[in-house]
């Protein structure tokens, strides 16, 4: 997956989370009864929805970095072993 497609996917996920949070907060603002009865839970859900997307992106980026580092070490390792003198 290229960087631009990864960023685009994360932007879509973040946009969906922010849209969900905005709809819930707008529902509170206009006074939807079942949301007004659960104001703390509504804000907590909004926070969790957005932060889950951000945490997932950070974890995904960390795993991709670790895999990239492991691949570069694995590719560099055979070159280092070929440079050692054989039979010495």
Jmol script that loads the backbone (N, CA, C; Angstrom):
load data "model"
ATOM      1  N   UNK A   1       0.850  -1.166   0.000  1.00  0.00           N
ATOM      2  CA  UNK A   1       0.000   0.000   0.000  1.00  0.00           C
ATOM      3  C   UNK A   1       0.900   1.236   0.000  1.00  0.00           C
ATOM      4  N   UNK A   2       0.650   2.134  -0.898  1.00  0.00           N
ATOM      5  CA  UNK A   2       1.474   3.337  -0.990  1.00  0.00           C
ATOM      6  C   UNK A   2       1.099   4.319   0.122  1.00  0.00           C
ATOM      7  N   UNK A   3       1.951   5.293   0.315  1.00  0.00           N
ATOM      8  CA  UNK A   3       1.737   6.275   1.378  1.00  0.00           C
ATOM      9  C   UNK A   3       0.469   7.073   1.122  1.00  0.00           C
ATOM     10  N   UNK A   4       0.252   7.468  -0.115  1.00  0.00           N
ATOM     11  CA  UNK A   4      -0.930   8.279  -0.412  1.00  0.00           C
ATOM     12  C   UNK A   4      -2.223   7.494  -0.215  1.00  0.00           C
ATOM     13  N   UNK A   5      -2.236   6.226  -0.590  1.00  0.00           N
ATOM     14  CA  UNK A   5      -3.453   5.439  -0.370  1.00  0.00           C
ATOM     15  C   UNK A   5      -3.664   5.160   1.118  1.00  0.00           C
ATOM     16  N   UNK A   6      -2.566   4.982   1.877  1.00  0.00           N
ATOM     17  CA  UNK A   6      -2.682   4.786   3.317  1.00  0.00           C
ATOM     18  C   UNK A   6      -3.246   6.045   3.969  1.00  0.00           C
ATOM     19  N   UNK A   7      -2.727   7.207   3.581  1.00  0.00           N
ATOM     20  CA  UNK A   7      -3.228   8.464   4.129  1.00  0.00           C
ATOM     21  C   UNK A   7      -4.683   8.704   3.750  1.00  0.00           C
ATOM     22  N   UNK A   8      -5.032   8.351   2.526  1.00  0.00           N
ATOM     23  CA  UNK A   8      -6.411   8.534   2.088  1.00  0.00           C
ATOM     24  C   UNK A   8      -7.357   7.639   2.886  1.00  0.00           C
ATOM     25  N   UNK A   9      -6.958   6.408   3.138  1.00  0.00           N
ATOM     26  CA  UNK A   9      -7.783   5.494   3.916  1.00  0.00           C
ATOM     27  C   UNK A   9      -7.959   6.008   5.341  1.00  0.00           C
ATOM     28  N   UNK A  10      -6.875   6.461   5.958  1.00  0.00           N
ATOM     29  CA  UNK A  10      -6.974   6.987   7.329  1.00  0.00           C
ATOM     30  C   UNK A  10      -7.808   8.257   7.363  1.00  0.00           C
ATOM     31  N   UNK A  11      -7.720   9.082   6.333  1.00  0.00           N
ATOM     32  CA  UNK A  11      -8.528  10.304   6.281  1.00  0.00           C
ATOM     33  C   UNK A  11     -10.014   9.973   6.182  1.00  0.00           C
ATOM     34  N   UNK A  12     -10.350   8.947   5.424  1.00  0.00           N
ATOM     35  CA  UNK A  12     -11.754   8.532   5.314  1.00  0.00           C
ATOM     36  C   UNK A  12     -12.249   8.015   6.664  1.00  0.00           C
ATOM     37  N   UNK A  13     -11.435   7.208   7.344  1.00  0.00           N
ATOM     38  CA  UNK A  13     -11.831   6.701   8.659  1.00  0.00           C
ATOM     39  C   UNK A  13     -11.996   7.838   9.660  1.00  0.00           C
ATOM     40  N   UNK A  14     -11.050   8.784   9.654  1.00  0.00           N
ATOM     41  CA  UNK A  14     -11.153   9.906  10.577  1.00  0.00           C
ATOM     42  C   UNK A  14     -12.359  10.780  10.241  1.00  0.00           C
ATOM     43  N   UNK A  15     -12.620  10.983   8.969  1.00  0.00           N
ATOM     44  CA  UNK A  15     -13.796  11.755   8.571  1.00  0.00           C
ATOM     45  C   UNK A  15     -15.092  11.106   9.018  1.00  0.00           C
ATOM     46  N   UNK A  16     -15.169   9.784   8.907  1.00  0.00           N
ATOM     47  CA  UNK A  16     -16.372   9.076   9.356  1.00  0.00           C
ATOM     48  C   UNK A  16     -16.540   9.189  10.868  1.00  0.00           C
ATOM     49  N   UNK A  17     -15.444   9.077  11.607  1.00  0.00           N
ATOM     50  CA  UNK A  17     -15.516   9.196  13.067  1.00  0.00           C
ATOM     51  C   UNK A  17     -15.930  10.608  13.477  1.00  0.00           C
ATOM     52  N   UNK A  18     -15.352  11.610  12.822  1.00  0.00           N
ATOM     53  CA  UNK A  18     -15.719  12.991  13.141  1.00  0.00           C
ATOM     54  C   UNK A  18     -17.157  13.296  12.759  1.00  0.00           C
ATOM     55  N   UNK A  19     -17.632  12.727  11.668  1.00  0.00           N
ATOM     56  CA  UNK A  19     -19.024  12.918  11.254  1.00  0.00           C
ATOM     57  C   UNK A  19     -19.973  12.295  12.276  1.00  0.00           C
ATOM     58  N   UNK A  20     -19.637  11.105  12.744  1.00  0.00           N
ATOM     59  CA  UNK A  20     -20.459  10.449  13.761  1.00  0.00           C
ATOM     60  C   UNK A  20     -20.495  11.288  15.030  1.00  0.00           C
ATOM     61  N   UNK A  21     -19.337  11.774  15.451  1.00  0.00           N
ATOM     62  CA  UNK A  21     -19.278  12.607  16.653  1.00  0.00           C
ATOM     63  C   UNK A  21     -20.069  13.898  16.463  1.00  0.00           C
ATOM     64  N   UNK A  22     -19.973  14.499  15.294  1.00  0.00           N
ATOM     65  CA  UNK A  22     -20.706  15.743  15.023  1.00  0.00           C
ATOM     66  C   UNK A  22     -22.214  15.512  15.037  1.00  0.00           C
ATOM     67  N   UNK A  23     -22.653  14.393  14.493  1.00  0.00           N
ATOM     68  CA  UNK A  23     -24.085  14.089  14.498  1.00  0.00           C
ATOM     69  C   UNK A  23     -24.590  13.911  15.925  1.00  0.00           C
ATOM     70  N   UNK A  24     -23.827  13.205  16.748  1.00  0.00           N
ATOM     71  CA  UNK A  24     -24.237  13.011  18.136  1.00  0.00           C
ATOM     72  C   UNK A  24     -24.265  14.323  18.910  1.00  0.00           C
ATOM     73  N   UNK A  25     -23.249  15.149  18.728  1.00  0.00           N
ATOM     74  CA  UNK A  25     -23.216  16.430  19.441  1.00  0.00           C
ATOM     75  C   UNK A  25     -24.307  17.368  18.921  1.00  0.00           C
ATOM     76  N   UNK A  26     -24.578  17.313  17.625  1.00  0.00           N
ATOM     77  CA  UNK A  26     -25.682  18.110  17.083  1.00  0.00           C
ATOM     78  C   UNK A  26     -27.015  17.630  17.654  1.00  0.00           C
ATOM     79  N   UNK A  27     -27.140  16.334  17.836  1.00  0.00           N
ATOM     80  CA  UNK A  27     -28.356  15.807  18.461  1.00  0.00           C
ATOM     81  C   UNK A  27     -28.520  16.309  19.881  1.00  0.00           C
ATOM     82  N   UNK A  28     -27.414  16.406  20.602  1.00  0.00           N
ATOM     83  CA  UNK A  28     -27.476  16.996  21.941  1.00  0.00           C
ATOM     84  C   UNK A  28     -27.882  18.462  21.864  1.00  0.00           C
ATOM     85  N   UNK A  29     -27.334  19.177  20.891  1.00  0.00           N
ATOM     86  CA  UNK A  29     -27.603  20.616  20.774  1.00  0.00           C
ATOM     87  C   UNK A  29     -29.066  20.905  20.460  1.00  0.00           C
ATOM     88  N   UNK A  30     -29.685  20.054  19.650  1.00  0.00           N
ATOM     89  CA  UNK A  30     -31.092  20.313  19.322  1.00  0.00           C
ATOM     90  C   UNK A  30     -32.045  19.690  20.341  1.00  0.00           C
ATOM     91  N   UNK A  31     -31.486  18.895  21.258  1.00  0.00           N
ATOM     92  CA  UNK A  31     -32.301  18.389  22.361  1.00  0.00           C
ATOM     93  C   UNK A  31     -32.976  17.063  22.121  1.00  0.00           C
ATOM     94  N   UNK A  32     -32.346  16.156  21.420  1.00  0.00           N
ATOM     95  CA  UNK A  32     -32.910  14.816  21.220  1.00  0.00           C
ATOM     96  C   UNK A  32     -33.004  14.149  22.599  1.00  0.00           C
ATOM     97  N   UNK A  33     -34.208  13.696  22.972  1.00  0.00           N
ATOM     98  CA  UNK A  33     -34.424  13.220  24.347  1.00  0.00           C
ATOM     99  C   UNK A  33     -33.525  12.061  24.778  1.00  0.00           C
ATOM    100  N   UNK A  34     -33.358  11.045  23.970  1.00  0.00           N
ATOM    101  CA  UNK A  34     -32.567   9.903  24.409  1.00  0.00           C
ATOM    102  C   UNK A  34     -31.075  10.234  24.477  1.00  0.00           C
ATOM    103  N   UNK A  35     -30.629  11.274  23.770  1.00  0.00           N
ATOM    104  CA  UNK A  35     -29.241  11.714  23.904  1.00  0.00           C
ATOM    105  C   UNK A  35     -29.070  12.616  25.122  1.00  0.00           C
ATOM    106  N   UNK A  36     -30.066  13.453  25.383  1.00  0.00           N
ATOM    107  CA  UNK A  36     -29.982  14.343  26.547  1.00  0.00           C
ATOM    108  C   UNK A  36     -30.012  13.558  27.846  1.00  0.00           C
ATOM    109  N   UNK A  37     -30.659  12.407  27.833  1.00  0.00           N
ATOM    110  CA  UNK A  37     -30.698  11.578  29.038  1.00  0.00           C
ATOM    111  C   UNK A  37     -29.339  10.926  29.300  1.00  0.00           C
ATOM    112  N   UNK A  38     -28.489  10.867  28.273  1.00  0.00           N
ATOM    113  CA  UNK A  38     -27.185  10.212  28.391  1.00  0.00           C
ATOM    114  C   UNK A  38     -26.070  11.127  27.889  1.00  0.00           C
ATOM    115  N   UNK A  39     -25.994  12.311  28.419  1.00  0.00           N
ATOM    116  CA  UNK A  39     -25.003  13.282  27.958  1.00  0.00           C
ATOM    117  C   UNK A  39     -23.566  12.793  28.178  1.00  0.00           C
ATOM    118  N   UNK A  40     -23.204  12.300  29.359  1.00  0.00           N
ATOM    119  CA  UNK A  40     -21.811  11.839  29.531  1.00  0.00           C
ATOM    120  C   UNK A  40     -21.450  10.693  28.593  1.00  0.00           C
ATOM    121  N   UNK A  41     -22.369   9.755  28.427  1.00  0.00           N
ATOM    122  CA  UNK A  41     -22.097   8.623  27.542  1.00  0.00           C
ATOM    123  C   UNK A  41     -21.949   9.072  26.094  1.00  0.00           C
ATOM    124  N   UNK A  42     -22.713  10.063  25.698  1.00  0.00           N
ATOM    125  CA  UNK A  42     -22.628  10.570  24.333  1.00  0.00           C
ATOM    126  C   UNK A  42     -21.263  11.209  24.077  1.00  0.00           C
ATOM    127  N   UNK A  43     -20.796  12.029  24.993  1.00  0.00           N
ATOM    128  CA  UNK A  43     -19.472  12.648  24.828  1.00  0.00           C
ATOM    129  C   UNK A  43     -18.370  11.599  24.902  1.00  0.00           C
ATOM    130  N   UNK A  44     -18.528  10.626  25.780  1.00  0.00           N
ATOM    131  CA  UNK A  44     -17.535   9.561  25.877  1.00  0.00           C
ATOM    132  C   UNK A  44     -17.480   8.763  24.576  1.00  0.00           C
ATOM    133  N   UNK A  45     -18.627   8.458  23.996  1.00  0.00           N
ATOM    134  CA  UNK A  45     -18.647   7.731  22.726  1.00  0.00           C
ATOM    135  C   UNK A  45     -17.990   8.559  21.627  1.00  0.00           C
ATOM    136  N   UNK A  46     -18.260   9.848  21.586  1.00  0.00           N
ATOM    137  CA  UNK A  46     -17.633  10.717  20.576  1.00  0.00           C
ATOM    138  C   UNK A  46     -16.122  10.709  20.721  1.00  0.00           C
ATOM    139  N   UNK A  47     -15.651  10.846  21.957  1.00  0.00           N
ATOM    140  CA  UNK A  47     -14.212  10.846  22.210  1.00  0.00           C
ATOM    141  C   UNK A  47     -13.600   9.507  21.825  1.00  0.00           C
ATOM    142  N   UNK A  48     -14.240   8.416  22.229  1.00  0.00           N
ATOM    143  CA  UNK A  48     -13.704   7.083  21.934  1.00  0.00           C
ATOM    144  C   UNK A  48     -13.708   6.792  20.439  1.00  0.00           C
ATOM    145  N   UNK A  49     -14.730   7.238  19.752  1.00  0.00           N
ATOM    146  CA  UNK A  49     -14.842   6.992  18.311  1.00  0.00           C
ATOM    147  C   UNK A  49     -13.685   7.660  17.562  1.00  0.00           C
ATOM    148  N   UNK A  50     -13.400   8.890  17.899  1.00  0.00           N
ATOM    149  CA  UNK A  50     -12.328   9.618  17.213  1.00  0.00           C
ATOM    150  C   UNK A  50     -10.959   9.118  17.662  1.00  0.00           C
ATOM    151  N   UNK A  51     -10.787   8.904  18.949  1.00  0.00           N
ATOM    152  CA  UNK A  51      -9.475   8.467  19.431  1.00  0.00           C
ATOM    153  C   UNK A  51      -9.139   7.049  18.970  1.00  0.00           C
ATOM    154  N   UNK A  52     -10.127   6.202  18.770  1.00  0.00           N
ATOM    155  CA  UNK A  52      -9.858   4.847  18.265  1.00  0.00           C
ATOM    156  C   UNK A  52      -9.256   4.896  16.869  1.00  0.00           C
ATOM    157  N   UNK A  53      -9.736   5.794  16.039  1.00  0.00           N
ATOM    158  CA  UNK A  53      -9.187   5.927  14.691  1.00  0.00           C
ATOM    159  C   UNK A  53      -7.745   6.429  14.756  1.00  0.00           C
ATOM    160  N   UNK A  54      -7.488   7.389  15.627  1.00  0.00           N
ATOM    161  CA  UNK A  54      -6.132   7.935  15.749  1.00  0.00           C
ATOM    162  C   UNK A  54      -5.178   6.869  16.306  1.00  0.00           C
ATOM    163  N   UNK A  55      -5.617   6.134  17.330  1.00  0.00           N
ATOM    164  CA  UNK A  55      -4.770   5.084  17.908  1.00  0.00           C
ATOM    165  C   UNK A  55      -4.505   3.984  16.890  1.00  0.00           C
ATOM    166  N   UNK A  56      -5.511   3.617  16.118  1.00  0.00           N
ATOM    167  CA  UNK A  56      -5.321   2.586  15.098  1.00  0.00           C
ATOM    168  C   UNK A  56      -4.299   3.037  14.056  1.00  0.00           C
ATOM    169  N   UNK A  57      -4.376   4.295  13.660  1.00  0.00           N
ATOM    170  CA  UNK A  57      -3.412   4.814  12.684  1.00  0.00           C
ATOM    171  C   UNK A  57      -1.994   4.816  13.248  1.00  0.00           C
ATOM    172  N   UNK A  58      -1.846   5.177  14.519  1.00  0.00           N
ATOM    173  CA  UNK A  58      -0.520   5.187  15.142  1.00  0.00           C
ATOM    174  C   UNK A  58       0.026   3.764  15.239  1.00  0.00           C
ATOM    175  N   UNK A  59      -0.815   2.820  15.670  1.00  0.00           N
ATOM    176  CA  UNK A  59      -0.370   1.430  15.765  1.00  0.00           C
ATOM    177  C   UNK A  59      -0.023   0.857  14.393  1.00  0.00           C
ATOM    178  N   UNK A  60      -0.833   1.170  13.405  1.00  0.00           N
ATOM    179  CA  UNK A  60      -0.566   0.690  12.047  1.00  0.00           C
ATOM    180  C   UNK A  60       0.758   1.251  11.531  1.00  0.00           C
ATOM    181  N   UNK A  61       0.990   2.528  11.779  1.00  0.00           N
ATOM    182  CA  UNK A  61       2.241   3.156  11.359  1.00  0.00           C
ATOM    183  C   UNK A  61       3.436   2.549  12.089  1.00  0.00           C
ATOM    184  N   UNK A  62       3.277   2.246  13.375  1.00  0.00           N
ATOM    185  CA  UNK A  62       4.367   1.635  14.142  1.00  0.00           C
ATOM    186  C   UNK A  62       4.691   0.241  13.618  1.00  0.00           C
ATOM    187  N   UNK A  63       3.672  -0.546  13.330  1.00  0.00           N
ATOM    188  CA  UNK A  63       3.900  -1.896  12.806  1.00  0.00           C
ATOM    189  C   UNK A  63       4.558  -1.828  11.438  1.00  0.00           C
ATOM    190  N   UNK A  64       4.104  -0.908  10.598  1.00  0.00           N
ATOM    191  CA  UNK A  64       4.720  -0.766   9.274  1.00  0.00           C
ATOM    192  C   UNK A  64       6.188  -0.357   9.398  1.00  0.00           C
ATOM    193  N   UNK A  65       6.502   0.501  10.352  1.00  0.00           N
ATOM    194  CA  UNK A  65       7.895   0.916  10.554  1.00  0.00           C
ATOM    195  C   UNK A  65       8.754  -0.244  11.025  1.00  0.00           C
ATOM    196  N   UNK A  66       8.227  -1.054  11.941  1.00  0.00           N
ATOM    197  CA  UNK A  66       8.969  -2.210  12.436  1.00  0.00           C
ATOM    198  C   UNK A  66       9.210  -3.217  11.321  1.00  0.00           C
ATOM    199  N   UNK A  67       8.202  -3.462  10.512  1.00  0.00           N
ATOM    200  CA  UNK A  67       8.351  -4.403   9.402  1.00  0.00           C
ATOM    201  C   UNK A  67       9.370  -3.879   8.403  1.00  0.00           C
ATOM    202  N   UNK A  68       9.324  -2.605   8.104  1.00  0.00           N
ATOM    203  CA  UNK A  68      10.291  -2.013   7.174  1.00  0.00           C
ATOM    204  C   UNK A  68      11.714  -2.114   7.726  1.00  0.00           C
ATOM    205  N   UNK A  69      11.880  -1.848   9.017  1.00  0.00           N
ATOM    206  CA  UNK A  69      13.202  -1.960   9.632  1.00  0.00           C
ATOM    207  C   UNK A  69      13.687  -3.409   9.620  1.00  0.00           C
ATOM    208  N   UNK A  70      12.799  -4.355   9.895  1.00  0.00           N
ATOM    209  CA  UNK A  70      13.183  -5.767   9.892  1.00  0.00           C
ATOM    210  C   UNK A  70      13.586  -6.217   8.490  1.00  0.00           C
ATOM    211  N   UNK A  71      12.869  -5.747   7.485  1.00  0.00           N
ATOM    212  CA  UNK A  71      13.224  -6.098   6.102  1.00  0.00           C
ATOM    213  C   UNK A  71      14.581  -5.527   5.713  1.00  0.00           C
ATOM    214  N   UNK A  72      14.852  -4.303   6.132  1.00  0.00           N
ATOM    215  CA  UNK A  72      16.135  -3.696   5.769  1.00  0.00           C
ATOM    216  C   UNK A  72      17.285  -4.387   6.496  1.00  0.00           C
ATOM    217  N   UNK A  73      17.067  -4.817   7.731  1.00  0.00           N
ATOM    218  CA  UNK A  73      18.106  -5.553   8.452  1.00  0.00           C
ATOM    219  C   UNK A  73      18.324  -6.913   7.806  1.00  0.00           C
ATOM    220  N   UNK A  74      17.230  -7.572   7.444  1.00  0.00           N
ATOM    221  CA  UNK A  74      17.336  -8.887   6.813  1.00  0.00           C
ATOM    222  C   UNK A  74      18.039  -8.800   5.465  1.00  0.00           C
ATOM    223  N   UNK A  75      17.785  -7.761   4.711  1.00  0.00           N
ATOM    224  CA  UNK A  75      18.439  -7.604   3.414  1.00  0.00           C
ATOM    225  C   UNK A  75      19.907  -7.227   3.570  1.00  0.00           C
ATOM    226  N   UNK A  76      20.247  -6.501   4.615  1.00  0.00           N
ATOM    227  CA  UNK A  76      21.629  -6.090   4.822  1.00  0.00           C
ATOM    228  C   UNK A  76      22.470  -7.206   5.428  1.00  0.00           C
ATOM    229  N   UNK A  77      21.869  -8.152   6.095  1.00  0.00           N
ATOM    230  CA  UNK A  77      22.604  -9.207   6.779  1.00  0.00           C
ATOM    231  C   UNK A  77      23.396 -10.106   5.838  1.00  0.00           C
ATOM    232  N   UNK A  78      22.831 -10.617   4.742  1.00  0.00           N
ATOM    233  CA  UNK A  78      23.636 -11.461   3.858  1.00  0.00           C
ATOM    234  C   UNK A  78      24.837 -10.735   3.258  1.00  0.00           C
ATOM    235  N   UNK A  79      24.737  -9.453   3.014  1.00  0.00           N
ATOM    236  CA  UNK A  79      25.855  -8.695   2.474  1.00  0.00           C
ATOM    237  C   UNK A  79      26.991  -8.667   3.488  1.00  0.00           C
ATOM    238  N   UNK A  80      26.695  -8.499   4.726  1.00  0.00           N
ATOM    239  CA  UNK A  80      27.716  -8.456   5.764  1.00  0.00           C
ATOM    240  C   UNK A  80      28.394  -9.815   5.929  1.00  0.00           C
ATOM    241  N   UNK A  81      27.651 -10.890   5.799  1.00  0.00           N
ATOM    242  CA  UNK A  81      28.263 -12.208   5.949  1.00  0.00           C
ATOM    243  C   UNK A  81      29.111 -12.557   4.732  1.00  0.00           C
ATOM    244  N   UNK A  82      28.802 -12.019   3.572  1.00  0.00           N
ATOM    245  CA  UNK A  82      29.609 -12.286   2.378  1.00  0.00           C
ATOM    246  C   UNK A  82      30.942 -11.563   2.424  1.00  0.00           C
ATOM    247  N   UNK A  83      31.047 -10.509   3.218  1.00  0.00           N
ATOM    248  CA  UNK A  83      32.283  -9.745   3.285  1.00  0.00           C
ATOM    249  C   UNK A  83      33.327 -10.394   4.192  1.00  0.00           C
ATOM    250  N   UNK A  84      32.908 -11.331   5.017  1.00  0.00           N
ATOM    251  CA  UNK A  84      33.860 -12.009   5.897  1.00  0.00           C
ATOM    252  C   UNK A  84      34.721 -12.968   5.065  1.00  0.00           C
ATOM    253  N   UNK A  85      36.012 -13.038   5.390  1.00  0.00           N
ATOM    254  CA  UNK A  85      36.859 -13.973   4.647  1.00  0.00           C
ATOM    255  C   UNK A  85      36.499 -15.420   4.999  1.00  0.00           C
ATOM    256  N   UNK A  86      36.422 -16.239   3.991  1.00  0.00           N
ATOM    257  CA  UNK A  86      36.062 -17.639   4.234  1.00  0.00           C
ATOM    258  C   UNK A  86      37.332 -18.474   4.365  1.00  0.00           C
ATOM    259  N   UNK A  87      37.319 -19.413   5.296  1.00  0.00           N
ATOM    260  CA  UNK A  87      38.427 -20.313   5.489  1.00  0.00           C
ATOM    261  C   UNK A  87      39.597 -19.725   6.235  1.00  0.00           C
ATOM    262  N   UNK A  88      39.390 -18.577   6.846  1.00  0.00           N
ATOM    263  CA  UNK A  88      40.507 -17.950   7.577  1.00  0.00           C
ATOM    264  C   UNK A  88      40.570 -18.417   9.002  1.00  0.00           C
TER     265      UNK A  88
END
end "model"
wireframe off; spacefill off
backbone 0.3
color backbone group
